[in-house]
Amino acid sequence: MSIETNAPITTIATIGQHEGQTITLRGWLYNLRSSGKLLFPTFRDGSGTIQGIVPKAAVPEEVFDTLKNLTLESSVVVTGKVRADSRAPSGFELDVENVSVTQRIADDTPYPISLKEHGVDFLMEHRHLWLRTPRQSAILRVRATIMRAAAEYFDTNGFIRTDPPILTPNACEGTSELFEMDYFDNDKAYLTQSGQLYIEATALALGKVYSFGPTFRAEKSKTRRHLTEFWMIEPEVTYLDLDGLMNLAEGFLTHIVTRVLETHRADLKVIGKDVAKLEAVAAPGAFPRLSYDEAHQMLVDAHAKGLIENVHTYGDDFGSPDETYISNQFDRPVMVHRYPAEVKAFYMQPDPKDPTKALCVDVLAPEGYGEIIGGSQRVDSYDLLKSRIEQHNLPLAAFQWYLDLRKYGSVPHSGFGMGIERAVAWICGLEHVRETIPFARTLNRIYP
């Protein structure tokens, strides 16, 4: 059965623009309920879902029977009249008039993912199909806006996008957490864990730059915050100190959250995120800023009051429980700056007021989502950077080009990195980062 109609083709996301009109949707049957001579099919089209109403007396018998016997996830083209209904999740329902089946899924091979509960392993094994569910689709739509808004912020503030290589001869912080591969003529190469070193070079050429691409970490971590392949956006700016960097990070995150709130309130409702928590982030007001020493004392005091189990040792980095406690004290991201230099990377500039501290910052997301941004002012002295490379037992020859940046016109400069997936997890309120990317790569999963 085919549809021949002049009804305009639209999407579920924009269906409100056609209230009272007959329109055509192209999508899939997500769910089907029936009550005697009344059918309630739910359709999806990638932009959302909508419930249809099909009284047997209101449509040709062929249309009613086709829908009644249709299998879930069969692809269809549907024509119907848009009707406002305050009880409907989207605010609208569709009075179905006609349907054309593009492909009917056979009865003997039913769609694997039903509306019942499935285990995580089953869903990840069928990730290619799990993506079709309303919640997973909503997450990916929000992810796309986060990525677009992230690039938009830099593009509209005078930054030039410069893409670093994915194959590198060395690492930012050693090679223990890198994927190694054979290169030509018995050389070794590594999948990048950050574009930072390379965009320091382009920053010294262009002033304000950023990179945006996939990065890889080979650490054998099984936590809910880690993936082995993820997307990172990294700005780098010349003549920028740590305070300026924190201002940049604050403006950047506020812009992203504002964009998501502007366009995805319905999706956030499907996901189950309390938008009031995001509205607090977008509201006027500065992000809290704590020194490492202040954050440490906060943890010591919390332990003394029995609010946290383990006492934090001064000089250590903060673990996930520490970050969770600190971030839970605020309703917006908190910036923790000036960590002990010994626990941070070799390229971070020492604080001139206390050289045992690094001019660095970690931005911790609210609600216990941990670090979403890490950045620093970079070492700009040739001699200091050379000694740091040697202290970390890194191959000096591989970093000679990086040292050149301090030999020829060195200036103070700063930058940070934000993993897109952690930002998605925080903004959407997800328990695990595996849902933040279409196909997650983790320690134990590389299929599908």
N, C-alpha and C positions, 0 to 999 in steps of 0.2 A: 504494500500500500504506500503510495507516494503522496506528498503534499504539494498541491499547486495553489499557491496563495500569494497575494500581494502584501501580506502582513510583514511589516519590517522585522528584520532579524536583529535581536538585541541580546544582551547578557543579563544574567540574574542580578549582577551588581548594579546595573543601571535601569532595572525594570521599573523603578519608581517614577521614572520620567514618562512612563507610558500608561499611567493609571487610566482605566476605562477604555483602553485601546486593545485591539487584537494584535498580538505580536507572535513571532516565531523564536523559539529557543532551540539551540543545537547542543545536545549533551548526552547524559546517561541517566538511567533509572537507578537512584540511590537506595530507595526503599519503597515498599508497597504495602498499604493496609487496605482492608476492605470491610465494609459493613453492609451486608446484603446487596442492595442495588446501588451502593455508593462506593466508589474507589477513591483512595487517597494516595496517589503516587507522589513520591518526592524525587525531584530532578536535581541534578547538579550539572554545572557546565564549566567548572574551573574557577569561576568568579564567586560562587556561592551556591546555596541550595534554596529551593522553593517548593512548597507543597502545592500539588494540583488537586482539584476537585472534579470528579467525574460521575455525575448522576447518570444512571443507565438510560433514563428517559430523555436526557438532554443531548445525547450524541448518537450517531449511527451505531447499530449493533456491532458492526465490524470493529469500530474504534474501541468500544467497551471491551469486547472479547480479546482484542489484541493486548490491551493494557492489563487486563485481568490475568492473562497467561504469560505476561512478560517476565523474564528472569532478571535478577539483580545485576546491575552494571551493563546490561544491554544498551547499546548506543541508539539514540532516538533523535528525531526532529519533531518538536511539539508546537502546535499552534493553539493559542487560547487567549482569553481576555484577562487583562490584569485587573485585580480587584483589591482595594485596600482592606486590610484586616488587622486590627490592633493586636489580636491574639497571636498572630503569626510572628515567628522570630524576626523575619525580615520586614514585617509590616505589610506584606502583600501575599496574596495567593493567586493561583492561576486557574481560571475556569477553562478546563481543557475542551477544545473543539475537535482537534484532529491530531493524529500521531502517525509518524512514518518511522519504521524500524530500520536502522542502518545495519546493525548486526544483533541478532538474538543469541545470547549465550545458551548453548545446548543444555538440556536438562541433566544429561549424564556427566557433564563437567561443570558443576556449579561454581560460582565465584568463591574462592577460598576464604575470603575475609567476610564473615557475617557480622551482624550487629551485636552478637554475644561477645563476652570477654575472651580475649586471646592473650597468651603469655608473651612476654617481651621477645623471647627467642623466636617464636613463631612469626611475630610481626616483623622483626628485623630480617628474618629469612625471606619474607614476602614484602620487603620494603618497597619494591617496584609497584606493588598494588596498595600497600598501606598508605602511600602518598595520596590516594584518592579520597580518603576519609575527610570529612569537613575540618576536623581539628588540624590534621597534618597539612592540608592545603592552606588553611589559614596561617599556620606558622610560616610556610614558604612564601606566602604573599607578604607577611610582615618582614621576613628576612630580605626580600627584594627591595622593600622600601628603606630598610636600614642601610643596605649597601648603596642604594641610590643617594640617600641623604648624606651618607658619609662622604662620598665623592663630591656631591653637590657643595658641601660646606667648603671644601678646599678649592674646588673649581671657581667658586664665586668670591673667594678671598685672596686671589692672586697667586695661588699655588699652581705649579706645573707638574703634571703627572709624568714621572719617569720610571719605567719598568726595569727592575734589576733582573739579573739572570737567575734562573731556577737551579742551574748547575753551577756549583762554585768549587774552587780549589781549596777552600778553607772555611772555617766556621766562625761565627761571631763569638762563641764562648767555648771553644774546644769541640772535639768531634765525637764525644761519647754519646751524644743524643742525636746523631745524624745518620741518615741512610747513605751508606757508601756504595758506589758503583764503579765498575771498571770503565776507564776512559781510554782514548786511543794511546797507542805506544806505551802500554803498561802504566799509564798514569791513573791516579784515583780522582774521582770527583764525588761531590756530595750534593744531595738535594737540600735546597736552602732552608734554613730555619728562620731567616729574617733577611729582609732587603736592606737593613740599616746601613751597613758599611758602604754599600754601593750608592745609596742615595745621599750619604754624606758627601760623596764626590760630586753628585749632580747638584746638590745644594750649593756647594762652593762655586759652581758654574752659573746657577740660575737664581740663587737666593732663597726661594721658598718652593719646596718640592714635596711630592708624596708618591708613594708606591702603593699598589693594590693588587694582590695576587695570592696564589696558593703558597703555603709554607708547610714544612714537614718536621715532625719531631719523633725521634725513635726511642724516646724513653718508654720503658715498659710499665706504664701507669694504667691502672684500672679504675681510676676515680671518675666520678660523674662529670668532671670538669675538663677531661682531656680527650683529645682526638689525635691521631697520628698525621692526619692531613686536614688542614683548615685554611681559612682565608684571613689575611692580615692586611690592615691599612696602616701605613706608617708615614707621617709627615716629618720633615726635617727642615729647620730654619736657621739661617746664619744670623749672627748678632742677636741671638735670643738666649736669655738666661733662664734659670729654673722657674722663677716667678712668672715670667712670660709664658713658659711652657705650660704651667698649671692653668693660666688664664685661657690658653689655647684649648686645652683638654676640656675645660668647663664649657666653653662656648660650643665646642664640637659635640659633646654629649647632649647638651640642652637642645641643640638644633635637631639631632636625630630623634630624640624623644618627642619633640614638638611635631615633627613630620609624621611620626607613627600615630600620634593622637589625632592629627588632622584627618587621616585617611583610613584608619583601621580600627575604629571603636567596635564595629560589628565583629570583625575578626577576633579582637581581643576578648570579646564576650564569648565567642565560640570556644576559644582556647581556655577560658576560665581565669583570665587575668583581671585583677582589681585595678581599674584604670585610675582610681584615686591616688594610688601609689605612684603612678607615672605623672599625674598632674602635679604632684608635690615636687617632682624633679624639674618639670618645665616651668614652675612658678618662679617669679622673681626672687632673687636671693642667692648669695654665694654658696658654693660647696664648702663644707667644713674642711679645714686644713690642720693636720696634726703632724708634729715632728715624730720621728721614730721614738724618741725618748718619752714624749707625751703618750703615744700609743702603748708603749711598754708599761708605763705607770698605770694606765687604764686597766691593763690586763692583770697587773699585780694587785691592784685594788679589788678587782672583780674576784680574783682567787681568794683574797682574804675574806671577802663577804660570802664565799661559797657559791658564787654565781657561775664559775667555770671550774672544771675539774683539775686541769694541769696548770702549774705556774709557768709563765714564760721566762726563759733564761735570757738575760740581757746579752746582746751581741748576736743572738740567733735571728734568722729570718722568721717571719710569721708563718705559721702553718694554717691550714684551712680552718680549724676551730678558732684560732686567734682572729683571723680575718672576719669570720662570721660574727664573732662577738663584737668586734669593733664596728663593723658596718651596721649591725642591728641597733646601734645607739643613735642612728641618724635616719632621716627620711629621704635622703638624697645621697649621691655618691660622696665618699669621703676620701680626701687626698692625704696619704701618709708619705712624708718626705724625709730626706736626709737619713737614710739607713747607714749602718756601719759599712765602711768601704770594703771590708774583708768578705762580706757575704754578697757583694754585687760584682758586676762585670768589670773587666779590665779597662774598658773605654770610658768609664764614668769619671767626670771631673771631681776632684776632692773639694770639699767646702773650705774656702780660704780661712774661715773663722775657726774651723776644727777639721784638720786634714784626715782625722780618723773617720769622718763621715763623707758620704758621696752626695753630690748634688743630683739626687734622683727622686722620683715620685712613683708610687703605685696608687692607682685609683681603684678603690674598692666599691663595688656596687652594693646597694641596699639589699636587705632580705637574705643576706648570707651567700650571695653569689660570688664573692671573692674578687680577685683582681681582674679587671677588664682592660685596664690600660697600664702599661709600664713604660717609663721614659726617664730621660736624664739629660743634663748638660754634658757634652762630650769633652774628653781631654783634648785640649788644643795645643799642648806643648809636645814637640817632637821628642825631646829627651825623656819626658815622663811617660809618654805612650810607649816608647821603645822599651823602657825598663819594665813597664807593666806587662808587655807581651812576653818578655823574658821571664818574669816572675811566674807567669801562668804556664810556662813551658810550651808556648805556642811556637810554631815554625816561623822564624823571623823572615825568611825569604818569601813566604806566602803572603806576608803582610806588608811587603815593601811598598806596594802601591798605596796602601792605606796610610803608611807613614809619610809618603810624599805629600799627602794632603796637609800635613803639619809643617812641611818643609817649604812649600810654595804658597805663601799668602794665607797662612792659618788665621782663623778668627774664632771667637766663641760661637758655638752653635749647639742646638738642642733638638731633640726629637722624641717621639714616643711611638708605640705600636699598640693597636687594638685588634684583638681577635674577634672577627665577626660573630663566630658561633657563641662565644661567651656573652657577647652583647645581646644576641637573640635570646639566649637562655634567660638572661635577666629581664629583658623587656617583656618577654612572653610569659615569664614565670614558670619555666620548664624545670623539671627535676634533673634531667640528664641532657648533655649536649648532643647525644646521638640523634635527637629529634630536630636539631637546629640546621641540619644540612641534608640535602636530598639523599645522599648515600654516604653514611658514616664509615670511616676507616678507623678501627680501633685495634687494640692489641690482639684481639681474637676474632676480628671480622674483616674480611675483604670481599665478601659475597653478599648481595649481588653487586 
